[in-house]
Amino acid sequence: MKIITKKTSYLSAVLALILSSIACMDGGNKTTPSKVKHVIVIGVDAMSPNGIVNAETPVMDDMMANGAYTLNARGVLPTSSSTNWASMVSGSGPEQHGVTSNGWERDDHSLPPVLTGMEDIFPTIFGIAREQRPDLEMGAIYTWGGFGRLIERSALSYDTTEETDELTLEKATSYIKEKKPDFLFIHFDDLDHVGHSLGHKTTAFYEAVSHVDQQIGEIIQATKDAGTFEETAFIVSADHGGIGCGHGGETMDEIEIPFILYGKGVKKGYLIKNKVYTYDNAATVAKLLGIQQPYAWIGKPVISAFEGAPEPNLKNQKVLIASPVIHPKANLYDSAGGLYIDEEAEVTMENNGDAEIRYTTDGSVPNKNSSLYSGPFKLSESTVLTAKAFLGDNQESNTSIAFYRLVKKNAKNGVRYKYYESNKEWQFLPVFESLRPLKTGTTYEFRIDNINEQDGQYGIQYTSYIQIDTAGDYRFYINSDDGSKLYINGNLVVDNDGGHGTIERMGSVTLEPGKHKIRVDYHNQAGGAWLDAFYKGPGVPKQIIPADKLFRD
């Protein structure tokens, strides 16, 4: 007779727990993708889902139609390049690998990695691949030289950084044809420069995305020329998106990225329904190469994208689809909607695919019972419009939002401004009262449009009276590049001063019904410039302060 002791039972329980943990690392799915001989990852700096949706991208469109994809994958915070490229190749977030900003260097950082691999950094897919498969032909070809410090270059068979994406493409296609690499990581960087110089969501940005699409097509063609296409799996993704002329913040425009799988063993025309994060990239590559990922990795291979894998058990999880586009569309930092003077606003919306659009006009989040969009309609008053796309029982989008501000010329609405310039260098807001304005005037909102006369340093002081209809606590927000401050009745409420990119700061104040003096001080040091003022209060959803609530006197 077999005697089962407490110790035996304990060890059995531990073994079961370990086996369960191993299963969890694969998302609970033991399906193994069809074995591939070659894996190529193409990472495009700053390529947002918005860029793919709005640009002419026949190659990536075909990859999605004949592969698996999601346009709602997420990067990590902060949405800086170093942090997100490190996460993509290391299967982990900054809490594990320690790359917390673009200022990170191997010999100069504040947060050490939880462990190190082949080199004195957190283990990446390159290091563990070399350790477990010493015979691999493995290369990394990248335009941004800073990428090299994030990986174990000593693990590579081929390692080169190039000055332009054209040279990176040339080296990549030659390497594919000559060496038929088992694993190749290609990094393109030029699109990020377009985003910084000319802005995201601009015609120039979309044209640059189209150019990247052509380059991806040339890489695929190179595998066909090399005779390896049929045994190759491709992954296309990005480190972050962008907003206005930058990134680094916490908006959906900045953190959402595409994730496209294509080639050997990948389902065709499959929308990936489980959540995907940038660190799942390395885990998926490891699975395809037959490599065991380190325990410290938090990434999971995207198994559901491969043939033979069942649908993931989503339970009550909603599957993200593309968000509706509201016209006039958002541009740079400017939100969708706009300012309308002595005219009604016409609302038009569009959506990709067969999803229906539901919307609200009170700032609340739409649901399946909200108004159904069936065609253009008009607004006769200032409105916060929100919209979502719905498809089937469990597919829906993130919320799109637009701010329509309507005002009459003869209603005494407006904002007075004074415009300043100085030969002195401003690191912070100057004391405008000690300076003489170059010009004065009136406008309808706290915006710099058509006021600033130069691209460099200047300052603007705005004054107006805001109409408050309901007593209560109000939050005010300033979104600016560079510094700004907001005062209510002479009291500082929001301090967003200093030299910085476009960031938002908030402050609160209790107000009674009536008109209250509001002042906004703003200065631009150099480069990009932006200013927007929002508020939120009892019965008032967060919105750009409507022009019809601001009075000159």
Residue, then its C-alpha position, 0 to 999 in steps of 0.5 A: m500500500k502506498i503511503i502519501t505523506k504531507k510532504t509528498s502532497y506538498l511537493s505534488a501541489v508545488l509541481a502542479l503549481i509550476l506546471s500551471s505557471i508554465a502554461c500561463m506563460d503561454g497564455g494557457n495555450k499549448t499550441t505551438p506555431s508551425k515551425v519556421k526557419h526564418v523570422i524577420v521583425i521590422g520596427v518602424d519608429a513612431m508608426s502609429p495606427n492612425g498613420i496606417v489607417n490614413a496613408e496609402t499602405p497596400v503592402m501592410d494592407d495585404m499583410m493584414a488581409n493575409g495575416a493577423y493583426t491588431l492596431n490597438a497594441r500598446g507600448v509602455l510608459p514613458t512613450s520614449s524611444s529607448t524605453n519602448w525599443a528596449s521593451m520590444v526586444s527584452g520581453s519586459g517593461p521598464e520595471q524589469h529592464g530599467v531603461t526608463s528614458n532616452g537618457w539611459e546609458r549602460d554606465d549611467h542610469s538610476l534603475p538597475p535591471v533585475l538581472t543581466g544576460m550575455e552583456d551587462i544589460f537585461p537579457t534580450i531576444f538576441g542574447i538568449a537566442r545566441e545562448q540557446r541556439p549558437d548556430l543561428e545566423m542573426g542580424a540587426i540593421y538599424t538607422w538609429g544608432g541608439f538602438g545598438r546600446l539596448i541589445e547584446r551586439s556581441a550576440l549578432s552575426y551581423d550588426t550595422t547602423e546606417e545614416t538613413d533608412e534607404l541605406t538600412l533597407e539596402k543592407a537588409t535586402s542584401y543580407i537577406k539574399e546573401k545570408k538567409p538569416d534565421f533571425l533579423f531585426i530591422h529598424f527604420d527611423d526616418l518616420d520619427h523625424v517627419g513626426h518631430s519636424l512636420g507633425h503627426k496626422t499631417t499629409a507629410f506624415y502620411e506620405a512618409v508612412s506610405h514610403v515605409d510601406q514600400q520599403i517593407g514590400e522590398i524586404i518581403q520581395a528580398t525573401k522571395d528572391a532569396g527563396t526563403f519567403e515560404e518559410t519566413a514569419f514577419i512581424v511589423s510593429a513600432d515603438h510608439g505613436g505621436i501627437g502634434c510634433g512629439h511623443g513621450g506623454e500618456t495619450m492614446d495617440e502616443i501609446e497605441i502601436p500596430f502589431i502585424l504578423y504575416g507569413k509562415g503559419v499565420k492565420k489569414g485575415y485574422l483580427i487579434k482579439n487578445k490584448v497585445y503589448t510591445y513586450d509580447n514581440a520578443a516572446t513571440v519571436a522566442k516561440l517561433l525560434g523554439i527558444q525558452q524565454p527567461y522567467a523574468w520576461i513578462g511578455k507572452p507569445v501571441i499564439s492566437a494569431f497562428e493556424g491551429a490555435p483556438e480563439p482566446n478565452l476572452k470572457n467579458q473582455k471587449v475586442l478593440i476595433a478602429s475608432p470612428v473618425i469625426h470631422p473636422k479631424a484632429n490635426l497635430y495637437d488640435s482636437a476634432g471639431g472646431l470654432y464656428i462663428d455665426e454658423e452651425a457646425e456640420v458633423t460627419m463621421e466615418n468608420n472602417g469596416d462594417a461597424e456601426i457608430r453610436y454617439t452622444t452630445d453631452g460628453s458621456v461615453p456612448n453605448k449600444n443604446s446611444s444615438l445611431y449615426s446615419g449621416p451628417f447632421k448639424l449642431s446649433e450650440s457648443t457641444v462635446l460629441t463622443a462616438k464609439a464603433f460597435l460590431g457584434d456582441n463584444q467588439e467595440s472601439n475606444t471613444s473618439i471625441a470632438f469639441y464644437r465651439l459655436v459663438k455669435k459675433n454680436a454676443k460680446n464674447g471674446v478674449r483680449y490679448k497682449y502680444y510681447e517679444s523681448n531680446k532677453e531669453w525667457q526660461f520662465l514666464p516674464v512679468f508681462e506688466s513690466l513689458r510693453p506689448l507689440k500689439t493688442g487685440t481680441t480673439y475668441e479662445f485661448r489659442i495662439d492661432n494668428i497672434n504670434e508673429q515669429d517662430g522663436q520666443y514670444g509671449i501672450q497674456y489673455t484676459s476674459y470673463i468666464q460665465i459659470d452657471t452652476a455653483g461647485d468645484y471646477r477643474f481647469y487645465i492648461n495644455s501648452d508648449d512651452g510655459s503657461k499659467l491660468y488665474i481665476n479672479g487673480n488667484l493662480v489655479v494652474d501652473n504649467d510654467g517652464g520650458h517643455g513640450t506639450i504637456e497638460r497641468m490641472g488645478s481646481v477652484t470653487l466658483e459661484p454662478g456668474k462671471h469670473k475674471i480669467r487670465v492665461d499667461y503663455h510664452n514660447q521659447a523656441g521650436g514647437a508651440w501650442l496652447d489650449a485651455f480646458y475646464k470641467g465642472p458640475g454638469v460640464p464634461k471636460q472640454i475646451i472652454p467654449a467661446d460662448k462662455l467667454f466675455r470681453d467685459 
